[in-house]
Amino acid sequence: MRKTVLVWPILLVVLSSLACTITIPGVPVPAIPTLEVGPMQEYREEIPLEGTTTAQVEVTLGTGELTLAAGEPELLFSGLFRTNVPAWKPEVTWKDGVLRVAQPDTRGMPGPGAENEWDLYLAPRVPMSLKLQVGAAKGHLDLDGLALTDFSLETGASDMVVRWETPNAVPMDRLLLRAGAANVEVRGIGYARPRDVQVEGGVGNLILDFTGPWADSARVRVTAGVGAITLRFPQNVGVRVAVEGGLSNIQTRGDWHLSEGAYLNGAYGGAGATLQVTLTAGVGSVTLESE
């Protein structure tokens, strides 16, 4: 059972903000409200499929632990929520084809021992777009069995794993990842079947595994700030990586060669599908792997 909630990153942000605040003599500084921590409460939510053929899903989690996977075929959504902070009781709405699952927008810091755990399940094989906004959290997203037409993940100070191991039931228009001070690993991007991949990293480590049966070519843009980036590609897909921003700390593993300022793998020019990758990075290291 998961019990640790990542509240320290939020605490550091709050303390940093306080340290940078200009105080005026004689003017009191407002106290930071404290959120009540009580006994653990459990909430369940279910939304029947009832003939739904498409959906837009939006998940917003400020702090806690998140798992997401395919669920029962007769349910559009089912969720199990556990928290001991009453103000964090989740809000679930389904209206006009949009499913929203959100942690309430509360102000204040929770007391010691705060816990917040979400287990979410979505209907398999129903075409849907999935958008997640996650703050300070730990998460595991197992997207096998879902039919995602669009996927986006925006995360702050988090530790996230996203994976596909079987082909997405429908082609994906776009896969978008924006990460702040985070460690994020995405496995099996080729199984997601995206036409366009956009990744924006801040401070942290990114592992992007493009393993999968690429039937069609795709565009990939990776922009990162400070940290380590690993880009892992299958050997049977042609890959061209154009590097922008003057980054020189690039390591390669496998069959790569430089041609006119770009890194090409051994399959480039001879494979059925090609990944055209544009990489812009600041301070950090980049590893290109061909397996």
C-alpha positions as CSV (number, residue, x, y, z in Angstrom):
1,M,0.0,0.0,0.0
2,R,1.4,3.4,-1.0
3,K,1.8,5.7,2.0
4,T,4.3,8.5,1.1
5,V,3.1,11.8,-0.2
6,L,5.6,14.1,-1.8
7,V,4.8,17.3,0.1
8,W,8.4,18.4,0.6
9,P,8.7,19.9,-2.9
10,I,5.7,22.1,-2.3
11,L,7.1,23.1,1.1
12,L,10.4,24.1,-0.5
13,V,8.5,26.2,-3.0
14,V,6.5,27.9,-0.3
15,L,9.6,28.6,1.9
16,S,11.5,29.9,-1.1
17,S,8.7,32.3,-1.9
18,L,8.6,33.5,1.7
19,A,12.4,34.0,1.6
20,C,12.1,36.3,-1.4
21,T,9.2,38.3,-0.1
22,I,9.9,41.9,0.7
23,T,8.6,42.8,4.2
24,I,7.6,46.3,5.3
25,P,8.2,47.2,8.9
26,G,4.9,47.4,10.8
27,V,3.0,45.4,8.2
28,P,2.1,41.9,9.4
29,V,2.9,39.0,7.2
30,P,-0.2,36.8,6.6
31,A,0.1,33.4,8.2
32,I,0.1,30.3,5.9
33,P,-3.1,28.4,6.6
34,T,-2.8,24.8,7.7
35,L,-5.0,22.1,6.2
36,E,-6.6,19.7,8.7
37,V,-5.3,16.2,8.7
38,G,-7.7,13.6,10.1
39,P,-8.5,9.9,9.8
40,M,-8.1,8.2,6.4
41,Q,-11.2,8.4,4.3
42,E,-12.0,6.3,1.2
43,Y,-14.1,7.5,-1.7
44,R,-15.3,5.6,-4.8
45,E,-16.7,7.0,-8.0
46,E,-18.1,5.2,-11.0
47,I,-19.5,6.5,-14.3
48,P,-21.2,3.9,-16.5
49,L,-20.3,3.7,-20.2
50,E,-24.0,3.9,-21.4
51,G,-23.2,4.1,-25.1
52,T,-20.4,6.6,-24.8
53,T,-18.3,6.5,-28.0
54,T,-15.8,9.2,-27.4
55,A,-14.6,11.2,-24.4
56,Q,-12.3,14.0,-23.2
57,V,-10.6,13.2,-19.9
58,E,-8.9,15.8,-17.7
59,V,-7.1,14.8,-14.5
60,T,-5.7,17.4,-12.0
61,L,-3.8,16.3,-9.0
62,G,-1.8,18.8,-6.8
63,T,0.0,16.4,-4.5
64,G,-0.2,12.7,-3.8
65,E,0.2,9.4,-5.6
66,L,-1.5,8.4,-8.8
67,T,-2.0,5.2,-10.7
68,L,-4.0,5.1,-14.0
69,A,-4.8,2.1,-16.1
70,A,-7.5,0.5,-18.3
71,G,-10.5,-0.7,-16.3
72,E,-13.8,-2.6,-16.9
73,P,-15.3,-2.3,-20.3
74,E,-18.8,-1.4,-19.0
75,L,-17.5,1.6,-17.1
76,L,-16.3,4.8,-18.6
77,F,-14.5,5.6,-15.3
78,S,-14.0,4.2,-11.9
79,G,-11.8,5.6,-9.2
80,L,-10.7,4.8,-5.7
81,F,-9.5,7.7,-3.6
82,R,-7.9,7.6,-0.2
83,T,-7.0,10.8,1.7
84,N,-6.8,12.0,5.3
85,V,-7.1,15.6,4.4
86,P,-10.8,16.5,4.2
87,A,-10.1,19.5,1.9
88,W,-8.6,17.1,-0.7
89,K,-11.8,15.1,-1.3
90,P,-11.8,14.7,-5.1
91,E,-14.3,16.3,-7.5
92,V,-15.5,14.1,-10.3
93,T,-17.8,15.5,-13.0
94,W,-19.1,14.1,-16.4
95,K,-20.8,16.5,-18.6
96,D,-21.1,17.1,-22.4
97,G,-18.5,14.5,-23.2
98,V,-15.9,15.8,-20.7
99,L,-14.8,13.8,-17.7
100,R,-13.0,15.9,-15.0
101,V,-11.3,14.4,-12.0
102,A,-9.7,17.1,-9.8
103,Q,-8.2,17.7,-6.4
104,P,-9.9,20.8,-5.1
105,D,-8.0,24.1,-5.4
106,T,-7.2,24.6,-1.7
107,R,-4.8,27.1,-0.1
108,G,-2.6,26.1,2.7
109,M,-0.1,23.5,3.8
110,P,-1.2,20.1,5.2
111,G,-0.1,19.0,8.6
112,P,2.3,16.1,9.3
113,G,1.2,12.7,8.0
114,A,-0.9,13.9,5.0
115,E,-1.8,11.2,2.5
116,N,-3.5,11.3,-0.9
117,E,-3.8,8.3,-3.1
118,W,-5.7,8.0,-6.4
119,D,-6.3,4.8,-8.4
120,L,-8.1,5.7,-11.7
121,Y,-9.4,3.4,-14.4
122,L,-10.7,4.3,-17.8
123,A,-12.8,2.4,-20.3
124,P,-10.6,0.4,-22.8
125,R,-11.1,0.7,-26.5
126,V,-13.1,3.9,-26.3
127,P,-11.4,6.7,-28.3
128,M,-10.5,9.5,-25.9
129,S,-8.1,12.4,-25.3
130,L,-6.3,12.3,-22.0
131,K,-4.9,15.4,-20.3
132,L,-3.1,15.2,-16.9
133,Q,-1.9,18.1,-14.8
134,V,0.2,16.9,-11.8
135,G,2.0,18.9,-9.2
136,A,4.2,17.3,-6.5
137,A,3.3,13.6,-7.0
138,K,4.5,10.1,-7.7
139,G,2.7,8.3,-10.5
140,H,2.5,5.2,-12.6
141,L,0.5,5.4,-15.8
142,D,-0.1,2.1,-17.5
143,L,-1.8,3.1,-20.8
144,D,-2.1,-0.4,-22.3
145,G,-5.6,-1.2,-23.6
146,L,-6.7,2.5,-23.9
147,A,-7.6,4.2,-27.2
148,L,-5.9,7.5,-26.9
149,T,-6.4,10.0,-29.7
150,D,-4.3,12.6,-27.8
151,F,-2.2,12.4,-24.7
152,S,-0.6,15.2,-22.6
153,L,1.1,15.2,-19.2
154,E,2.2,18.4,-17.4
155,T,4.0,17.7,-14.2
156,G,5.9,19.6,-11.6
157,A,8.2,18.2,-8.9
158,S,7.2,14.6,-9.6
159,D,8.5,11.1,-10.2
160,M,6.5,9.6,-13.0
161,V,6.5,6.5,-15.1
162,V,4.4,6.2,-18.3
163,R,4.3,3.1,-20.3
164,W,2.8,1.3,-23.3
165,E,3.5,-2.4,-24.1
166,T,0.9,-3.1,-26.7
167,P,-0.3,-0.9,-29.7
168,N,-2.7,1.9,-29.0
169,A,-6.1,1.0,-30.5
170,V,-6.2,4.2,-32.6
171,P,-3.5,6.5,-34.1
172,M,-2.5,9.3,-31.7
173,D,-2.4,12.9,-33.1
174,R,0.0,14.2,-30.5
175,L,1.9,13.1,-27.4
176,L,2.9,16.1,-25.2
177,L,5.0,16.1,-22.1
178,R,6.0,19.1,-20.0
179,A,8.1,18.4,-16.9
180,G,9.4,20.8,-14.3
181,A,11.7,19.6,-11.6
182,A,10.9,16.0,-12.3
183,N,12.1,12.6,-13.1
184,V,10.0,11.2,-15.9
185,E,10.4,7.9,-17.8
186,V,8.2,7.1,-20.8
187,R,8.4,3.6,-22.1
188,G,7.2,2.2,-25.4
189,I,6.3,5.4,-27.2
190,G,6.2,3.5,-30.5
191,Y,3.2,1.5,-29.2
192,A,1.3,4.8,-28.6
193,R,1.3,5.4,-32.4
194,P,1.8,9.2,-32.2
195,R,2.2,11.3,-35.3
196,D,3.8,14.2,-33.3
197,V,5.8,14.1,-30.1
198,Q,6.7,17.2,-28.1
199,V,8.7,17.1,-24.9
200,E,9.6,20.0,-22.7
201,G,11.8,19.4,-19.7
202,G,13.0,21.7,-17.0
203,V,15.3,20.4,-14.2
204,G,15.5,16.7,-13.8
205,N,16.0,13.5,-15.7
206,L,14.1,12.4,-18.8
207,I,14.1,8.9,-20.3
208,L,12.2,8.6,-23.5
209,D,12.0,5.1,-24.9
210,F,10.7,5.0,-28.5
211,T,10.4,1.2,-28.6
212,G,7.4,-0.1,-30.6
213,P,6.2,-1.1,-34.0
214,W,6.4,2.2,-35.9
215,A,4.2,1.8,-39.0
216,D,4.3,5.5,-39.9
217,S,6.9,8.2,-39.7
218,A,6.6,10.9,-37.0
219,R,8.1,14.2,-35.9
220,V,9.7,14.5,-32.5
221,R,10.8,17.7,-30.7
222,V,12.6,17.6,-27.4
223,T,13.5,20.7,-25.5
224,A,15.2,20.4,-22.1
225,G,16.9,22.7,-19.6
226,V,19.1,21.2,-16.9
227,G,19.6,17.5,-16.3
228,A,20.2,14.2,-18.1
229,I,18.2,13.1,-21.2
230,T,18.2,9.6,-22.6
231,L,16.6,9.0,-26.0
232,R,16.3,5.2,-26.8
233,F,15.3,4.1,-30.3
234,P,14.6,0.7,-31.9
235,Q,17.1,-0.4,-34.5
236,N,14.5,-1.1,-37.2
237,V,13.3,2.5,-37.4
238,G,15.2,5.3,-39.2
239,V,16.2,8.1,-36.9
240,R,17.7,11.5,-37.6
241,V,18.5,13.7,-34.6
242,A,19.2,17.4,-35.4
243,V,20.8,19.2,-32.4
244,E,20.2,22.9,-31.7
245,G,21.5,25.2,-29.0
246,G,25.2,24.4,-29.2
247,L,25.0,21.3,-26.9
248,S,28.2,19.3,-27.2
249,N,27.9,16.8,-24.4
250,I,26.2,14.0,-26.4
251,Q,27.0,10.3,-26.0
252,T,25.9,7.6,-28.4
253,R,25.4,3.9,-27.9
254,G,24.9,1.6,-30.8
255,D,25.1,2.4,-34.5
256,W,25.2,6.1,-35.0
257,H,27.1,8.5,-37.3
258,L,27.3,12.2,-37.8
259,S,26.2,13.6,-41.2
260,E,25.9,17.4,-41.8
261,G,25.5,18.2,-38.1
262,A,22.9,15.5,-37.4
263,Y,23.1,12.1,-35.8
264,L,21.8,9.3,-38.0
265,N,21.2,5.7,-36.9
266,G,22.1,2.7,-39.0
267,A,18.5,2.2,-40.3
268,Y,18.1,5.8,-41.5
269,G,17.3,5.9,-45.2
270,G,16.5,2.2,-45.4
271,A,13.6,1.7,-43.0
272,G,9.9,2.0,-43.7
273,A,9.3,4.5,-40.9
274,T,11.5,7.5,-40.0
275,L,11.6,9.6,-36.8
276,Q,12.7,13.2,-37.5
277,V,14.0,14.4,-34.1
278,T,14.9,18.0,-33.2
279,L,16.8,18.3,-29.9
280,T,17.3,21.6,-28.0
281,A,19.1,21.3,-24.7
282,G,20.7,23.6,-22.2
283,V,23.0,22.5,-19.5
284,G,23.2,18.7,-19.1
285,S,24.0,15.5,-20.9
286,V,22.2,13.7,-23.7
287,T,22.6,10.0,-24.5
288,L,21.3,8.5,-27.8
289,E,20.7,4.8,-27.8
290,S,19.9,2.5,-30.7
291,E,18.8,-1.0,-29.5
